[in-house]
Amino acid sequence: MSEQKDYYVSMIRGKKYALMAGPFATHNEALYWVGPVKKEASRLDPFCDFDLFGTCSKPVNHDNKMGWLNVYIGAKPRELSK
């Protein structure tokens, strides 16, 4: 049985990364949000046009964070366990 994952839209700038949206229950949900996240991030910071956007996953646990653009794009992430 495979490990349960949280999926995020991520951004890479240089050697740093950010969890932009999520966590989502499936990789397909995260993929759906890549375009809207990039568009909104570029609106807030035009330098984002030069950053890399994609998806990533983390094992599900209570320490996982919410993506910081969720409220800007209207994403409904998976509810984190407490």
JOFENGI-V351794 format. One record per residue. N is the residue number from 1. RES is the residue in one small letter. PHI is phi as a letter, one per 20 degrees, with the letter a starting at -180 (999 if undefined). PSI is psi in whole degrees, -180 to 180 (NA if undefined). D_FIRST is the distance of its C-alpha to the first C-alpha in Angstrom with 2 decimals. Layout:
n res phi psi d_first
N RES PHI PSI D_FIRST
N RES PHI PSI D_FIRST
//
This chain:
n res phi psi d_first
1 m 999 134 0.00
2 s e 156 3.79
3 e f 140 6.69
4 q f 139 9.14
5 k c 153 12.31
6 d d 135 15.98
7 y d 140 17.92
8 y c 157 21.60
9 v e 127 24.70
10 s d 158 26.01
11 m c 137 29.45
12 i d 129 30.60
13 r c 109 34.23
14 g m -122 35.31
15 k d 8 33.12
16 k d 153 31.97
17 y c 160 29.25
18 a c 144 28.94
19 l e 105 26.33
20 m e -37 28.49
21 a b 148 26.57
22 g p -171 23.42
23 p e 147 20.89
24 f d 155 19.55
25 a f -24 16.39
26 t c 156 16.05
27 h f -37 17.30
28 n f -38 19.81
29 e f -45 21.37
30 a f -43 21.93
31 l g -39 23.42
32 y g -37 25.71
33 w e -5 27.21
34 v g -49 28.00
35 g f -53 31.44
36 p f -35 32.58
37 v f -46 31.53
38 k f -42 33.47
39 k f -47 36.45
40 e f -41 36.64
41 a f -41 36.12
42 s f -30 38.92
43 r f -41 41.12
44 l f -32 40.76
45 d b 98 41.07
46 p g -22 42.49
47 f f -19 41.34
48 c f -19 37.76
49 d g -21 38.89
50 f e -2 38.53
51 d e 164 35.05
52 l e 132 31.73
53 f d 142 29.39
54 g a -152 25.82
55 t c 159 22.34
56 c b 170 20.04
57 s c 157 16.94
58 k c 150 16.33
59 p f 143 13.63
60 v f 126 14.46
61 n b 172 17.09
62 h f -12 20.58
63 d e -8 22.40
64 n f 141 21.46
65 k e 162 24.68
66 m e 145 25.89
67 g f 139 27.13
68 w f -15 30.89
69 l e 0 31.86
70 n g -48 30.05
71 v f -29 33.37
72 y f -32 35.36
73 i d -4 33.39
74 g m 21 32.44
75 a f 142 28.67
76 k d 89 26.77
77 p f 166 23.77
78 r f 139 20.90
79 e f 129 22.41
80 l f 141 21.46
81 s f 152 20.70
82 k d NA 23.59
//
